[in-house]
Amino acid sequence: MQCLSALVVCVSLAATVAAAGLTRHGRTRLPEGAQDYPELWFTQTLDHFNPTNTQTWQQRYYANESFYKPGGPVFLMIGGEGPANSAWMQEGAWITYAEDVNAYLLYLEHRFYGKSHPTEDVSVENLEYLSSEQALADLAVFTVSMQESLDLKENKWIAFGGSYPGSLAAWYRLKYPHLVHGAVATSAPILAQVNFLEYLEVVRDSLATYGEVCNSEIKEAHRQLHTLLQDNTGWNSITEEFRLCTPLDGTNELDVANLFSLLTENVEGVVQYNKDNRAFEGAKDTNITIDTVCGMMTDQAIGDPIARYAAVNAMMLDVYEEECLDHTYDSMINELRATSWENNTSGGRTWTYQTCTEFGFYQSSDSLNQPFGNEFPIEFFTKQCEDIFGPGFTSSLIDSGVQRTNTVYGGYNLKVTRVVFPNGSIDPWHALGVTSDLSTDATAIFINGTAHCANMYPASPSDPPQLIEAREQIFQLINKWLQE
């Protein structure tokens, strides 16, 4: 399951899958000794909104009935913008809840991600079947079928999701309240927004928990980088220090913007998942935290701030076993233009399409209240939609798509009951989430000091008291809902 991923950390669209943890965080490895739950397949409708289109396809899902007793609830985990990971069938906070209430567990992969391929490829023509509304209808059809085939019609269903799937969990309860009794919408951005400039402002605030000097040194590193852009000598220095795959051309504004965004992403990803207990998913960087990055950025023994920033970049390249950093804009665009499933295993093209048509979520450098310079403005992102998908994908199309999303679901004004919205203060995505109660039956849990989807992960001895309390609050709400 994806935690953006979303939402994907959308610094450059090539890296949009990082916010969901998809670019660099593997989602296919089971923990050592874990049971490998078999892939199951559901015959799904291609287009839920055209009754004359009778095409179907095979959607992947997982099931675990080991905790279930007749009359128990059904927990439905919602897949997101990347491959479903069967490790979640026996790991995570929802497993603890399931054991206590004897729940039946189901986990449905999102259309156009992982192995759930509704069409022969991901051409623009086929991507018209990719939307959050189609995904919610998938959940509805799947629910009705499972109610019938597994004799679960009288059971109460509770939806779970984190990040974009967290939004889907809340929206599923909004749109199909007769099918889902309650929802846990973790780290869910429920407001679509083209220019998500607040993202880097929260990154700044989260880095400041180490000390404001961390932000100061990053700001100085960016200033030094900008100074080196003035001539060939500086370009060569950046190429060498930051291990670029090809020489930097400082006159190519798009390459420069992409470089700055990728270097910023190094820090964004660490902040977003700071101290989350994600090792069971196969994540390689769980030991890299805000303390790690800020410790390096304030270590004068490494050199001046730009040398420290280069050291952070080198650390990230080494962790993900990458020899060099491909900074070129054309390389990014060409990768996302590929329409075969083989070239979309991580979900980069498909999630990018959703950002261009539904959500925006572009983490630009337009805010003055952040230390990462101003090299990747909103225009850098909106241009990519057109370059990847064609001339029709203009900024006006993105604006209208975002407006439509907020009209369909309500944005911050969505009207739901029996939904809880957990968010962490460290997580930049909380800026587009619900952090105070919408009503007495649509409550927020704001967890100070935790990051993206922290409450969903397995408990750890190092969990702070407020995270332990949040998990218990969520469980108490689920129990309350089950009595209603």
FIBA-477124 format. One record per residue (C-alpha): x, y, z. Coordinates in steps of 0.25 Angstrom, whole numbers, always signed. Layout:
N
site u: X v: Y w: Z
...
//
This chain:
484
site u: +0 v: +0 w: +0
site u: +5 v: +14 w: -3
site u: +8 v: +25 w: +7
site u: +9 v: +40 w: -5
site u: +7 v: +36 w: -10
site u: +6 v: +39 w: -11
site u: +5 v: +42 w: -11
site u: +16 v: +43 w: -18
site u: +28 v: +54 w: -13
site u: +24 v: +62 w: -25
site u: +37 v: +71 w: -27
site u: +39 v: +67 w: -41
site u: +28 v: +59 w: -48
site u: +38 v: +49 w: -51
site u: +39 v: +48 w: -36
site u: +25 v: +49 w: -33
site u: +25 v: +34 w: -28
site u: +34 v: +38 w: -17
site u: +23 v: +44 w: -9
site u: +16 v: +31 w: -9
site u: +30 v: +25 w: -6
site u: +30 v: +18 w: -20
site u: +42 v: +23 w: -27
site u: +52 v: +19 w: -16
site u: +44 v: +10 w: -6
site u: +42 v: -4 w: -11
site u: +28 v: -10 w: -9
site u: +29 v: -24 w: -13
site u: +38 v: -31 w: -2
site u: +32 v: -39 w: +9
site u: +38 v: -39 w: +23
site u: +47 v: -50 w: +26
site u: +38 v: -62 w: +30
site u: +26 v: -56 w: +26
site u: +14 v: -64 w: +19
site u: +13 v: -60 w: +4
site u: -2 v: -58 w: +3
site u: -6 v: -62 w: -11
site u: -10 v: -53 w: -22
site u: -25 v: -53 w: -25
site u: -33 v: -48 w: -37
site u: -46 v: -41 w: -38
site u: -53 v: -38 w: -51
site u: -55 v: -23 w: -51
site u: -63 v: -14 w: -60
site u: -55 v: -5 w: -69
site u: -64 v: +7 w: -70
site u: -74 v: +8 w: -58
site u: -80 v: +21 w: -64
site u: -83 v: +16 w: -78
site u: -94 v: +4 w: -78
site u: -92 v: +1 w: -92
site u: -77 v: -2 w: -90
site u: -77 v: -17 w: -85
site u: -62 v: -19 w: -85
site u: -56 v: -25 w: -73
site u: -42 v: -27 w: -67
site u: -35 v: -35 w: -56
site u: -32 v: -27 w: -43
site u: -22 v: -32 w: -33
site u: -26 v: -34 w: -18
site u: -22 v: -41 w: -5
site u: -30 v: -47 w: +6
site u: -27 v: -52 w: +20
site u: -38 v: -59 w: +28
site u: -29 v: -65 w: +39
site u: -35 v: -55 w: +49
site u: -49 v: -56 w: +45
site u: -61 v: -61 w: +53
site u: -75 v: -60 w: +47
site u: -82 v: -47 w: +50
site u: -68 v: -40 w: +50
site u: -66 v: -27 w: +42
site u: -59 v: -27 w: +29
site u: -46 v: -18 w: +28
site u: -44 v: -13 w: +13
site u: -30 v: -7 w: +11
site u: -30 v: +2 w: -2
site u: -18 v: +1 w: -11
site u: -12 v: +14 w: -17
site u: -2 v: +19 w: -27
site u: +7 v: +7 w: -27
site u: +8 v: -8 w: -26
site u: +0 v: -15 w: -15
site u: +9 v: -22 w: -5
site u: +4 v: -34 w: +2
site u: +13 v: -32 w: +14
site u: +1 v: -23 w: +19
site u: -7 v: -36 w: +20
site u: +0 v: -39 w: +33
site u: +7 v: -26 w: +37
site u: +2 v: -12 w: +41
site u: -7 v: -6 w: +52
site u: -20 v: -11 w: +45
site u: -15 v: -26 w: +47
site u: -15 v: -23 w: +62
site u: -29 v: -17 w: +61
site u: -34 v: -29 w: +53
site u: -29 v: -39 w: +63
site u: -37 v: -32 w: +74
site u: -50 v: -31 w: +66
site u: -49 v: -43 w: +58
site u: -49 v: -36 w: +45
site u: -48 v: -42 w: +31
site u: -37 v: -35 w: +23
site u: -37 v: -31 w: +8
site u: -27 v: -22 w: +0
site u: -31 v: -17 w: -14
site u: -20 v: -12 w: -23
site u: -23 v: +1 w: -30
site u: -26 v: +0 w: -45
site u: -14 v: +4 w: -54
site u: -4 v: +1 w: -43
site u: +4 v: -12 w: -39
site u: -2 v: -24 w: -47
site u: -16 v: -18 w: -49
site u: -16 v: -15 w: -64
site u: -29 v: -11 w: -69
site u: -24 v: -8 w: -83
site u: -13 v: -13 w: -92
site u: -4 v: -1 w: -89
site u: -4 v: +13 w: -83
site u: -6 v: +22 w: -95
site u: -13 v: +35 w: -93
site u: -26 v: +28 w: -100
site u: -26 v: +17 w: -89
site u: -23 v: +26 w: -78
site u: -37 v: +32 w: -79
site u: -41 v: +20 w: -70
site u: -32 v: +24 w: -59
site u: -38 v: +33 w: -49
site u: -42 v: +33 w: -34
site u: -56 v: +32 w: -38
site u: -54 v: +19 w: -46
site u: -45 v: +14 w: -34
site u: -57 v: +17 w: -24
site u: -66 v: +10 w: -33
site u: -57 v: -2 w: -34
site u: -57 v: -3 w: -19
site u: -72 v: -2 w: -19
site u: -74 v: -14 w: -29
site u: -63 v: -22 w: -22
site u: -70 v: -20 w: -8
site u: -84 v: -24 w: -14
site u: -78 v: -36 w: -20
site u: -70 v: -40 w: -8
site u: -82 v: -38 w: +1
site u: -89 v: -49 w: -8
site u: -78 v: -59 w: -11
site u: -73 v: -59 w: +4
site u: -86 v: -57 w: +11
site u: -82 v: -44 w: +17
site u: -95 v: -36 w: +13
site u: -99 v: -34 w: +28
site u: -85 v: -30 w: +33
site u: -80 v: -16 w: +35
site u: -69 v: -12 w: +26
site u: -58 v: -2 w: +30
site u: -49 v: +4 w: +19
site u: -34 v: +7 w: +22
site u: -24 v: +15 w: +14
site u: -12 v: +24 w: +15
site u: -8 v: +36 w: +7
site u: -16 v: +36 w: -6
site u: -23 v: +23 w: -2
site u: -26 v: +31 w: +11
site u: -34 v: +41 w: +2
site u: -41 v: +29 w: -5
site u: -45 v: +23 w: +8
site u: -52 v: +36 w: +12
site u: -58 v: +38 w: -1
site u: -63 v: +24 w: -2
site u: -70 v: +26 w: +11
site u: -76 v: +39 w: +5
site u: -80 v: +33 w: -8
site u: -84 v: +19 w: -4
site u: -89 v: +20 w: +10
site u: -98 v: +8 w: +8
site u: -86 v: -1 w: +6
site u: -76 v: +4 w: +16
site u: -79 v: +6 w: +30
site u: -67 v: +15 w: +34
site u: -53 v: +19 w: +29
site u: -39 v: +22 w: +35
site u: -33 v: +32 w: +25
site u: -19 v: +34 w: +29
site u: -10 v: +45 w: +24
site u: -21 v: +48 w: +14
site u: -20 v: +60 w: +5
site u: -34 v: +63 w: +3
site u: -33 v: +77 w: -3
site u: -27 v: +76 w: -18
site u: -18 v: +88 w: -21
site u: -10 v: +91 w: -33
site u: +2 v: +99 w: -26
site u: +5 v: +91 w: -13
site u: +15 v: +102 w: -8
site u: +12 v: +99 w: +6
site u: +19 v: +85 w: +5
site u: +33 v: +91 w: +6
site u: +28 v: +101 w: +17
site u: +25 v: +88 w: +26
site u: +38 v: +82 w: +22
site u: +45 v: +95 w: +27
site u: +37 v: +94 w: +40
site u: +40 v: +79 w: +42
site u: +55 v: +82 w: +39
site u: +54 v: +93 w: +50
site u: +51 v: +82 w: +60
site u: +66 v: +78 w: +60
site u: +70 v: +93 w: +60
site u: +68 v: +105 w: +51
site u: +82 v: +104 w: +47
site u: +79 v: +92 w: +38
site u: +70 v: +101 w: +30
site u: +80 v: +112 w: +30
site u: +91 v: +102 w: +24
site u: +82 v: +97 w: +14
site u: +78 v: +111 w: +9
site u: +93 v: +114 w: +8
site u: +96 v: +102 w: +0
site u: +85 v: +106 w: -10
site u: +91 v: +120 w: -10
site u: +105 v: +114 w: -13
site u: +99 v: +105 w: -24
site u: +92 v: +117 w: -30
site u: +106 v: +124 w: -30
site u: +113 v: +112 w: -37
site u: +103 v: +113 w: -49
site u: +109 v: +126 w: -54
site u: +120 v: +119 w: -62
site u: +126 v: +106 w: -68
site u: +135 v: +104 w: -56
site u: +124 v: +104 w: -47
site u: +116 v: +95 w: -56
site u: +127 v: +85 w: -55
site u: +128 v: +86 w: -40
site u: +114 v: +83 w: -39
site u: +115 v: +71 w: -48
site u: +126 v: +65 w: -40
site u: +122 v: +68 w: -26
site u: +107 v: +64 w: -28
site u: +111 v: +51 w: -37
site u: +103 v: +55 w: -49
site u: +101 v: +45 w: -60
site u: +104 v: +55 w: -71
site u: +111 v: +69 w: -70
site u: +102 v: +80 w: -65
site u: +98 v: +91 w: -76
site u: +95 v: +103 w: -67
site u: +88 v: +110 w: -79
site u: +78 v: +99 w: -79
site u: +67 v: +105 w: -70
site u: +59 v: +92 w: -70
site u: +71 v: +83 w: -66
site u: +75 v: +93 w: -55
site u: +61 v: +93 w: -49
site u: +60 v: +78 w: -50
site u: +74 v: +77 w: -43
site u: +69 v: +86 w: -32
site u: +56 v: +79 w: -30
site u: +63 v: +65 w: -29
site u: +73 v: +70 w: -19
site u: +61 v: +76 w: -11
site u: +54 v: +62 w: -12
site u: +66 v: +56 w: -4
site u: +62 v: +64 w: +8
site u: +47 v: +63 w: +5
site u: +46 v: +48 w: +5
site u: +54 v: +47 w: +18
site u: +45 v: +57 w: +25
site u: +32 v: +51 w: +20
site u: +36 v: +37 w: +25
site u: +44 v: +42 w: +37
site u: +45 v: +30 w: +47
site u: +33 v: +22 w: +41
site u: +34 v: +7 w: +44
site u: +34 v: +3 w: +29
site u: +45 v: -7 w: +29
site u: +35 v: -19 w: +27
site u: +31 v: -13 w: +13
site u: +45 v: -14 w: +8
site u: +49 v: +1 w: +10
site u: +64 v: +3 w: +9
site u: +65 v: +17 w: +16
site u: +58 v: +15 w: +30
site u: +71 v: +18 w: +37
site u: +72 v: +32 w: +30
site u: +64 v: +42 w: +38
site u: +64 v: +57 w: +40
site u: +74 v: +56 w: +50
site u: +83 v: +49 w: +40
site u: +82 v: +59 w: +29
site u: +82 v: +71 w: +39
site u: +94 v: +65 w: +46
site u: +102 v: +65 w: +32
site u: +97 v: +79 w: +28
site u: +103 v: +84 w: +41
site u: +116 v: +76 w: +41
site u: +127 v: +86 w: +38
site u: +137 v: +75 w: +37
site u: +130 v: +71 w: +23
site u: +133 v: +85 w: +17
site u: +125 v: +97 w: +14
site u: +110 v: +96 w: +12
site u: +110 v: +92 w: -2
site u: +119 v: +80 w: +1
site u: +110 v: +75 w: +12
site u: +98 v: +76 w: +2
site u: +106 v: +68 w: -8
site u: +109 v: +58 w: +3
site u: +94 v: +56 w: +6
site u: +92 v: +54 w: -9
site u: +104 v: +44 w: -9
site u: +98 v: +36 w: +3
site u: +84 v: +35 w: -4
site u: +90 v: +30 w: -17
site u: +98 v: +20 w: -9
site u: +86 v: +15 w: -1
site u: +78 v: +13 w: -14
site u: +90 v: +7 w: -21
site u: +90 v: +18 w: -32
site u: +104 v: +21 w: -38
site u: +100 v: +35 w: -42
site u: +88 v: +45 w: -42
site u: +81 v: +47 w: -56
site u: +77 v: +62 w: -55
site u: +73 v: +64 w: -70
site u: +59 v: +69 w: -72
site u: +58 v: +61 w: -86
site u: +62 v: +48 w: -79
site u: +51 v: +50 w: -69
site u: +40 v: +53 w: -79
site u: +44 v: +42 w: -89
site u: +43 v: +32 w: -77
site u: +29 v: +37 w: -74
site u: +25 v: +37 w: -89
site u: +27 v: +21 w: -90
site u: +13 v: +15 w: -91
site u: +17 v: +0 w: -88
site u: +13 v: -7 w: -75
site u: +28 v: -11 w: -74
site u: +32 v: +3 w: -73
site u: +22 v: +7 w: -63
site u: +24 v: -3 w: -52
site u: +26 v: +8 w: -41
site u: +14 v: +15 w: -46
site u: +21 v: +28 w: -50
site u: +13 v: +31 w: -63
site u: +0 v: +27 w: -57
site u: +1 v: +35 w: -44
site u: +6 v: +47 w: -53
site u: -6 v: +46 w: -61
site u: -15 v: +47 w: -49
site u: -8 v: +59 w: -44
site u: -10 v: +66 w: -57
site u: -25 v: +63 w: -58
site u: -30 v: +62 w: -44
site u: -20 v: +67 w: -33
site u: -9 v: +76 w: -36
site u: -1 v: +74 w: -23
site u: +12 v: +80 w: -29
site u: +22 v: +84 w: -18
site u: +28 v: +96 w: -24
site u: +38 v: +105 w: -19
site u: +29 v: +117 w: -20
site u: +28 v: +120 w: -5
site u: +38 v: +130 w: +1
site u: +37 v: +123 w: +14
site u: +46 v: +111 w: +11
site u: +61 v: +109 w: +9
site u: +61 v: +102 w: -4
site u: +62 v: +114 w: -14
site u: +53 v: +117 w: -25
site u: +58 v: +109 w: -36
site u: +46 v: +100 w: -38
site u: +33 v: +109 w: -39
site u: +19 v: +104 w: -42
site u: +21 v: +106 w: -57
site u: +32 v: +95 w: -57
site u: +22 v: +85 w: -53
site u: +10 v: +89 w: -61
site u: +19 v: +89 w: -74
site u: +22 v: +75 w: -71
site u: +8 v: +70 w: -73
site u: +8 v: +76 w: -87
site u: +21 v: +70 w: -90
site u: +18 v: +56 w: -86
site u: +3 v: +55 w: -90
site u: +1 v: +65 w: -101
site u: -3 v: +79 w: -105
site u: -17 v: +78 w: -99
site u: -11 v: +76 w: -85
site u: -10 v: +91 w: -82
site u: -10 v: +98 w: -69
site u: -24 v: +102 w: -71
site u: -28 v: +87 w: -72
site u: -20 v: +84 w: -59
site u: -28 v: +96 w: -52
site u: -41 v: +91 w: -57
site u: -38 v: +77 w: -53
site u: -34 v: +81 w: -39
site u: -47 v: +90 w: -38
site u: -55 v: +78 w: -42
site u: -49 v: +69 w: -32
site u: -52 v: +78 w: -21
site u: -66 v: +80 w: -26
site u: -68 v: +65 w: -27
site u: -63 v: +62 w: -13
site u: -65 v: +75 w: -5
site u: -50 v: +78 w: -2
site u: -50 v: +83 w: +13
site u: -65 v: +83 w: +13
site u: -67 v: +68 w: +10
site u: -79 v: +63 w: +18
site u: -76 v: +50 w: +25
site u: -79 v: +42 w: +37
site u: -71 v: +31 w: +44
site u: -58 v: +35 w: +38
site u: -45 v: +38 w: +45
site u: -34 v: +46 w: +39
site u: -20 v: +43 w: +46
site u: -9 v: +53 w: +42
site u: +5 v: +55 w: +47
site u: +11 v: +69 w: +49
site u: +24 v: +65 w: +42
site u: +17 v: +60 w: +30
site u: +16 v: +71 w: +19
site u: +3 v: +65 w: +14
site u: -4 v: +69 w: +27
site u: -5 v: +83 w: +20
site u: -16 v: +78 w: +11
site u: -22 v: +69 w: +21
site u: -32 v: +70 w: +32
site u: -25 v: +74 w: +45
site u: -37 v: +78 w: +53
site u: -51 v: +71 w: +55
site u: -61 v: +73 w: +43
site u: -72 v: +69 w: +53
site u: -74 v: +60 w: +65
site u: -74 v: +48 w: +55
site u: -63 v: +52 w: +46
site u: -51 v: +54 w: +55
site u: -37 v: +58 w: +54
site u: -25 v: +52 w: +61
site u: -13 v: +61 w: +60
site u: +0 v: +54 w: +64
site u: +11 v: +63 w: +69
site u: +25 v: +58 w: +64
site u: +21 v: +47 w: +54
site u: +22 v: +46 w: +39
site u: +14 v: +41 w: +28
site u: +4 v: +29 w: +31
site u: +12 v: +27 w: +44
site u: -1 v: +21 w: +51
site u: -3 v: +10 w: +40
site u: +11 v: +4 w: +42
site u: +14 v: -7 w: +52
site u: +17 v: -3 w: +66
site u: +31 v: -1 w: +70
site u: +38 v: +0 w: +84
site u: +43 v: +14 w: +80
site u: +28 v: +19 w: +77
site u: +26 v: +32 w: +84
site u: +14 v: +32 w: +94
site u: +5 v: +41 w: +85
site u: +6 v: +31 w: +74
site u: +3 v: +19 w: +83
site u: -9 v: +28 w: +88
site u: -14 v: +31 w: +74
site u: -14 v: +16 w: +70
site u: -23 v: +14 w: +82
site u: -32 v: +25 w: +79
site u: -34 v: +20 w: +65
site u: -37 v: +6 w: +71
site u: -47 v: +12 w: +80
site u: -54 v: +19 w: +69
site u: -55 v: +6 w: +61
site u: -61 v: -1 w: +73
site u: -71 v: +10 w: +74
site u: -75 v: +10 w: +60
site u: -77 v: -5 w: +60
site u: -87 v: -4 w: +72
site u: -95 v: +6 w: +63
//
